[in-house]
Amino acid sequence: PASVPPLCGAPGVRGVARRAAQRRRCQQANMSLLYRASRFGLARCAVQHGLRVPYSASAAVPEAGSTAPVAAPPGPPPATRAFDLDEPTKPNWIYSETYCRQRQQMPISTGEPDVFVSAWVAPNATIVGDVDVLPYASVWYNTVLRGDLNKIQIGSYSNVQDNCVLHAARTSPTGLTAATLLGKYVSVFPGSVIRSTILKDECVVGAGCVLMEGSMVEDHAIVADGSVLPPGRRIPAGELWAGNPANFVRKLTKDEKEAIKHLAQHVCGTSGLHRDSELPWGTQYQAVEKLKDALAGK
């Protein structure tokens, strides 16, 4: 016998599921196109009204001396370009975030940072977990202090300069504390990596050094640039070590020992200049507000 077609309005289960999936895909595609259309519309209005776009279309600001006429609400891009947009089916809205989401200090379950008022931490440095930055210490740009597994302490007048990484393991192979501890007037030059190491008072770690778990640098000692201190190695007081692995080079003179403290004091004074020059908050939101006012004709 001839097959009877299904009644209108009562499709099969597979047809219902298929149509529901099609509707979801259409909704996601429409959201994606609307999102990209708004971004293209902002950029197009910024160009038409003489706006300068320093970072993105959402952060445009007017050029000096230019006036922004009343603009119509941005419409969708031309239909010919609608299918050429490089956008995923489901937009990732995190990329539309205008302001920086980086946090300078981040508490976690194992502890939270404690930075003294007189200490200075660069705006793009990152301090995580159980980290203490004592008075007049400084943590410079792009440096990461990660105290998620153990404690990190930066002593008074000490400085950890640009692009350094300080971490602390859970345990130490020497049986000593696995915390990373820096004493007073310690200078760590840029690009160094220090993990579960004890640096006593008035010592210097050169640029690009690697100090591994359980190592120790005693008072008035210097680790030369690019040196690697193996796990459990100890540098006695008043000595210069260098190499990979680091080995004894010579004893320090009296003038060299005195210069270590003067170096830390000089870096402390320089950090004060940076502290006085930075703003307590970001200014990106001001550019966004100027763009909104320009597009609204204010």
MARLUMVEX-376415 format. One record per residue (C-alpha): residue number from 1; residue in three letters; x, y, z. Coordinates in Angstrom, 3 decimals. Layout:
// residues N
{NUM,ALA,{X,Y,Z}};
...
// end
This chain:
// residues 298
{1,PRO,{0.000,0.000,0.000}};
{2,ALA,{1.111,3.597,-0.563}};
{3,SER,{2.927,5.204,2.371}};
{4,VAL,{0.910,7.782,4.285}};
{5,PRO,{2.789,11.097,4.848}};
{6,PRO,{3.032,12.322,8.440}};
{7,LEU,{0.398,14.740,9.646}};
{8,CYS,{1.237,18.421,9.477}};
{9,GLY,{2.604,19.652,12.797}};
{10,ALA,{3.543,16.155,13.976}};
{11,PRO,{6.959,15.398,12.499}};
{12,GLY,{9.080,12.516,13.612}};
{13,VAL,{11.555,12.625,16.521}};
{14,ARG,{14.551,12.879,14.200}};
{15,GLY,{13.010,15.796,12.336}};
{16,VAL,{12.397,17.698,15.585}};
{17,ALA,{15.967,17.194,16.752}};
{18,ARG,{17.359,18.177,13.362}};
{19,ARG,{15.324,21.379,13.222}};
{20,ALA,{16.259,22.299,16.795}};
{21,ALA,{19.941,21.861,15.952}};
{22,GLN,{19.502,24.055,12.867}};
{23,ARG,{17.862,26.775,14.953}};
{24,ARG,{20.740,26.693,17.476}};
{25,ARG,{23.322,26.981,14.703}};
{26,CYS,{21.462,29.922,13.181}};
{27,GLN,{21.278,31.693,16.549}};
{28,GLN,{24.991,31.201,17.147}};
{29,ALA,{25.829,32.445,13.666}};
{30,ASN,{23.622,35.507,14.140}};
{31,MET,{25.312,36.315,17.467}};
{32,SER,{28.709,35.981,15.816}};
{33,LEU,{27.756,38.256,12.921}};
{34,LEU,{26.235,40.872,15.225}};
{35,TYR,{29.350,40.854,17.377}};
{36,ARG,{31.669,41.332,14.412}};
{37,ALA,{29.325,43.876,12.860}};
{38,SER,{29.534,46.042,15.983}};
{39,ARG,{33.328,45.864,15.925}};
{40,PHE,{33.455,46.731,12.203}};
{41,GLY,{30.946,49.516,12.759}};
{42,LEU,{33.057,51.095,15.496}};
{43,ALA,{36.137,50.926,13.325}};
{44,ARG,{34.309,52.424,10.329}};
{45,CYS,{32.901,55.304,12.408}};
{46,ALA,{36.332,55.944,13.908}};
{47,VAL,{37.818,56.342,10.420}};
{48,GLN,{34.980,58.551,9.187}};
{49,HIS,{35.122,60.913,12.149}};
{50,GLY,{38.909,61.299,12.304}};
{51,LEU,{39.495,59.202,15.391}};
{52,ARG,{42.842,57.695,16.257}};
{53,VAL,{42.802,54.006,17.185}};
{54,PRO,{45.869,53.262,19.326}};
{55,TYR,{45.184,49.612,20.157}};
{56,SER,{41.779,48.513,18.922}};
{57,ALA,{38.581,49.938,17.543}};
{58,SER,{37.070,50.056,21.017}};
{59,ALA,{39.913,52.198,22.346}};
{60,ALA,{39.869,54.995,19.781}};
{61,VAL,{40.309,58.627,20.830}};
{62,PRO,{39.832,61.831,18.805}};
{63,GLU,{42.818,63.481,17.192}};
{64,ALA,{43.812,66.883,18.512}};
{65,GLY,{41.728,69.645,16.933}};
{66,SER,{39.260,67.313,15.255}};
{67,THR,{35.515,67.382,15.899}};
{68,ALA,{33.254,64.399,15.801}};
{69,PRO,{29.855,65.032,14.156}};
{70,VAL,{26.754,63.185,15.129}};
{71,ALA,{26.985,59.664,13.822}};
{72,ALA,{24.207,57.266,13.070}};
{73,PRO,{24.213,53.967,14.973}};
{74,PRO,{26.636,51.577,13.315}};
{75,GLY,{24.917,49.113,11.039}};
{76,PRO,{25.951,45.621,10.011}};
{77,PRO,{28.702,45.192,7.422}};
{78,PRO,{27.790,44.685,3.763}};
{79,ALA,{26.181,41.371,2.926}};
{80,THR,{29.022,40.530,0.563}};
{81,ARG,{31.437,40.475,3.492}};
{82,ALA,{29.166,38.714,5.951}};
{83,PHE,{30.432,35.281,4.954}};
{84,ASP,{34.092,36.370,4.792}};
{85,LEU,{34.361,37.218,8.506}};
{86,ASP,{36.977,35.143,10.251}};
{87,GLU,{34.846,34.368,13.292}};
{88,PRO,{34.087,31.045,14.973}};
{89,THR,{30.524,29.795,15.070}};
{90,LYS,{30.304,30.520,18.782}};
{91,PRO,{32.147,33.801,19.562}};
{92,ASN,{34.671,33.880,22.364}};
{93,TRP,{33.546,36.967,24.237}};
{94,ILE,{36.742,37.189,26.272}};
{95,TYR,{38.475,38.779,23.294}};
{96,SER,{36.102,41.746,23.483}};
{97,GLU,{37.414,42.662,26.933}};
{98,THR,{38.740,46.227,26.745}};
{99,TYR,{40.595,46.492,30.021}};
{100,CYS,{43.601,44.495,31.205}};
{101,ARG,{42.686,41.459,33.285}};
{102,GLN,{46.151,40.929,34.746}};
{103,ARG,{46.372,41.045,38.527}};
{104,GLN,{49.527,42.281,40.172}};
{105,GLN,{48.879,40.406,43.416}};
{106,MET,{46.893,37.182,43.497}};
{107,PRO,{45.987,35.327,46.703}};
{108,ILE,{45.468,31.582,46.497}};
{109,SER,{44.576,28.845,48.963}};
{110,THR,{48.154,28.492,50.267}};
{111,GLY,{48.602,32.167,51.136}};
{112,GLU,{48.353,35.729,49.972}};
{113,PRO,{50.959,38.393,49.125}};
{114,ASP,{52.024,40.878,51.786}};
{115,VAL,{53.684,43.975,50.327}};
{116,PHE,{54.813,46.770,52.645}};
{117,VAL,{53.723,50.295,51.827}};
{118,SER,{57.296,51.482,51.302}};
{119,ALA,{58.081,48.615,48.900}};
{120,TRP,{57.537,48.969,45.156}};
{121,VAL,{56.153,46.359,42.787}};
{122,ALA,{56.111,47.151,39.055}};
{123,PRO,{52.643,47.373,37.476}};
{124,ASN,{53.198,44.317,35.259}};
{125,ALA,{54.993,42.195,37.855}};
{126,THR,{53.061,39.220,39.252}};
{127,ILE,{53.078,38.095,42.873}};
{128,VAL,{51.181,34.907,43.651}};
{129,GLY,{50.580,33.145,46.947}};
{130,ASP,{52.661,33.349,50.112}};
{131,VAL,{55.058,36.171,49.226}};
{132,ASP,{56.389,38.857,51.576}};
{133,VAL,{57.983,42.013,50.177}};
{134,LEU,{59.588,43.857,53.088}};
{135,PRO,{60.154,47.626,53.425}};
{136,TYR,{62.014,49.461,50.637}};
{137,ALA,{62.341,46.320,48.521}};
{138,SER,{61.537,46.467,44.808}};
{139,VAL,{60.176,43.967,42.306}};
{140,TRP,{60.740,45.119,38.733}};
{141,TYR,{58.978,44.754,35.405}};
{142,ASN,{57.806,41.335,34.136}};
{143,THR,{59.086,39.587,37.240}};
{144,VAL,{57.110,36.655,38.651}};
{145,LEU,{57.193,35.657,42.317}};
{146,ARG,{55.246,32.422,42.632}};
{147,GLY,{54.747,31.298,46.202}};
{148,ASP,{52.108,28.679,45.550}};
{149,LEU,{54.058,25.730,47.007}};
{150,ASN,{56.193,27.458,49.634}};
{151,LYS,{57.107,30.839,51.006}};
{152,ILE,{59.037,33.605,49.220}};
{153,GLN,{60.474,36.564,51.122}};
{154,ILE,{62.217,39.639,49.710}};
{155,GLY,{64.246,41.389,52.412}};
{156,SER,{64.514,45.085,53.098}};
{157,TYR,{66.306,47.176,50.453}};
{158,SER,{66.611,44.118,48.218}};
{159,ASN,{65.686,44.200,44.549}};
{160,VAL,{64.554,41.588,42.029}};
{161,GLN,{65.047,43.158,38.640}};
{162,ASP,{63.351,42.715,35.264}};
{163,ASN,{62.219,39.330,33.885}};
{164,CYS,{63.205,37.262,36.908}};
{165,VAL,{61.347,34.195,38.135}};
{166,LEU,{61.344,33.204,41.802}};
{167,HIS,{59.683,29.973,42.842}};
{168,ALA,{59.743,27.683,45.851}};
{169,ALA,{59.440,23.890,45.857}};
{170,ARG,{57.635,21.856,48.487}};
{171,THR,{60.782,20.179,49.798}};
{172,SER,{64.526,20.704,49.529}};
{173,PRO,{67.103,17.972,48.806}};
{174,THR,{69.405,19.358,51.521}};
{175,GLY,{66.905,19.056,54.348}};
{176,LEU,{66.869,22.841,54.805}};
{177,THR,{63.808,24.962,54.274}};
{178,ALA,{62.465,24.884,50.727}};
{179,ALA,{61.392,28.516,50.921}};
{180,THR,{63.071,31.157,48.773}};
{181,LEU,{64.512,33.727,51.166}};
{182,LEU,{66.356,36.922,50.238}};
{183,GLY,{68.100,38.857,52.994}};
{184,LYS,{68.810,42.586,53.195}};
{185,TYR,{70.545,44.550,50.420}};
{186,VAL,{70.369,41.681,47.946}};
{187,SER,{70.473,42.481,44.214}};
{188,VAL,{69.151,39.990,41.659}};
{189,PHE,{69.975,41.140,38.138}};
{190,PRO,{67.613,40.722,35.152}};
{191,GLY,{66.657,37.338,33.731}};
{192,SER,{67.609,35.182,36.701}};
{193,VAL,{65.733,32.093,37.878}};
{194,ILE,{65.827,31.275,41.584}};
{195,ARG,{64.114,28.239,43.079}};
{196,SER,{64.140,27.295,46.779}};
{197,THR,{67.379,29.189,47.419}};
{198,ILE,{68.594,31.176,50.422}};
{199,LEU,{70.378,34.435,49.674}};
{200,LYS,{71.814,35.991,52.802}};
{201,ASP,{72.518,39.688,53.398}};
{202,GLU,{74.444,41.820,50.906}};
{203,CYS,{74.992,39.445,48.011}};
{204,VAL,{74.611,39.802,44.237}};
{205,VAL,{73.173,37.410,41.656}};
{206,GLY,{74.245,38.365,38.138}};
{207,ALA,{72.078,38.547,35.054}};
{208,GLY,{70.771,35.273,33.623}};
{209,CYS,{71.782,33.087,36.561}};
{210,VAL,{70.017,29.874,37.558}};
{211,LEU,{70.028,28.960,41.257}};
{212,MET,{68.508,25.544,41.859}};
{213,GLU,{66.860,23.837,44.831}};
{214,GLY,{68.691,23.811,48.135}};
{215,SER,{71.491,26.171,47.077}};
{216,MET,{72.735,28.961,49.335}};
{217,VAL,{74.665,32.195,48.816}};
{218,GLU,{76.199,33.564,51.996}};
{219,ASP,{76.955,37.163,53.002}};
{220,HIS,{79.035,39.414,50.719}};
{221,ALA,{79.168,36.874,47.882}};
{222,ILE,{78.700,37.385,44.145}};
{223,VAL,{77.412,34.970,41.508}};
{224,ALA,{78.681,36.090,38.084}};
{225,ASP,{76.425,36.581,35.073}};
{226,GLY,{75.106,33.417,33.426}};
{227,SER,{76.200,31.088,36.208}};
{228,VAL,{74.304,27.951,37.169}};
{229,LEU,{74.315,26.872,40.793}};
{230,PRO,{73.469,23.132,41.073}};
{231,PRO,{71.124,21.817,43.761}};
{232,GLY,{72.600,21.861,47.247}};
{233,ARG,{75.641,23.995,46.323}};
{234,ARG,{76.775,26.609,48.867}};
{235,ILE,{78.797,29.717,48.083}};
{236,PRO,{80.825,30.803,51.136}};
{237,ALA,{80.876,34.403,52.332}};
{238,GLY,{83.071,36.916,50.527}};
{239,GLU,{83.693,34.866,47.357}};
{240,LEU,{83.079,35.258,43.628}};
{241,TRP,{81.729,32.218,41.780}};
{242,ALA,{81.120,31.808,38.056}};
{243,GLY,{80.510,29.182,35.369}};
{244,ASN,{78.166,26.338,34.546}};
{245,PRO,{78.283,24.695,37.003}};
{246,ALA,{79.478,27.564,39.178}};
{247,ASN,{82.955,27.255,40.689}};
{248,PHE,{85.132,29.382,42.931}};
{249,VAL,{86.993,32.206,41.152}};
{250,ARG,{88.545,34.412,43.832}};
{251,LYS,{87.977,36.239,47.099}};
{252,LEU,{86.281,39.629,47.034}};
{253,THR,{88.165,42.737,48.067}};
{254,LYS,{86.997,45.066,50.820}};
{255,ASP,{85.854,47.694,48.314}};
{256,GLU,{83.837,45.113,46.375}};
{257,LYS,{82.077,44.009,49.544}};
{258,GLU,{81.175,47.594,50.418}};
{259,ALA,{79.917,48.260,46.895}};
{260,ILE,{77.262,45.549,47.227}};
{261,LYS,{75.301,47.567,49.785}};
{262,HIS,{75.718,50.797,47.802}};
{263,LEU,{74.360,49.018,44.715}};
{264,ALA,{71.192,47.948,46.540}};
{265,GLN,{70.691,51.454,47.902}};
{266,HIS,{71.079,52.934,44.413}};
{267,VAL,{68.461,50.546,42.983}};
{268,CYS,{66.150,51.420,45.874}};
{269,GLY,{66.442,55.118,44.983}};
{270,THR,{65.769,54.397,41.320}};
{271,SER,{62.650,52.415,42.193}};
{272,GLY,{61.360,55.507,43.974}};
{273,LEU,{61.475,57.407,40.687}};
{274,HIS,{59.376,54.725,39.015}};
{275,ARG,{56.924,54.661,41.911}};
{276,ASP,{56.394,58.410,41.760}};
{277,SER,{55.872,58.374,37.983}};
{278,GLU,{53.242,55.648,37.688}};
{279,LEU,{49.495,56.148,37.976}};
{280,PRO,{47.458,54.321,40.618}};
{281,TRP,{45.013,53.111,37.945}};
{282,GLY,{44.901,52.467,34.232}};
{283,THR,{43.796,55.062,31.685}};
{284,GLN,{42.407,52.762,28.990}};
{285,TYR,{38.857,53.401,30.108}};
{286,GLN,{39.268,57.111,29.290}};
{287,ALA,{39.878,56.322,25.619}};
{288,VAL,{36.762,54.145,25.553}};
{289,GLU,{34.640,56.892,27.089}};
{290,LYS,{35.952,59.423,24.561}};
{291,LEU,{34.987,57.117,21.707}};
{292,LYS,{31.491,56.643,23.103}};
{293,ASP,{31.022,60.395,23.463}};
{294,ALA,{32.313,61.005,19.928}};
{295,LEU,{29.940,58.464,18.411}};
{296,ALA,{27.044,59.935,20.406}};
{297,GLY,{27.877,63.459,19.168}};
{298,LYS,{28.650,64.891,22.610}};
// end
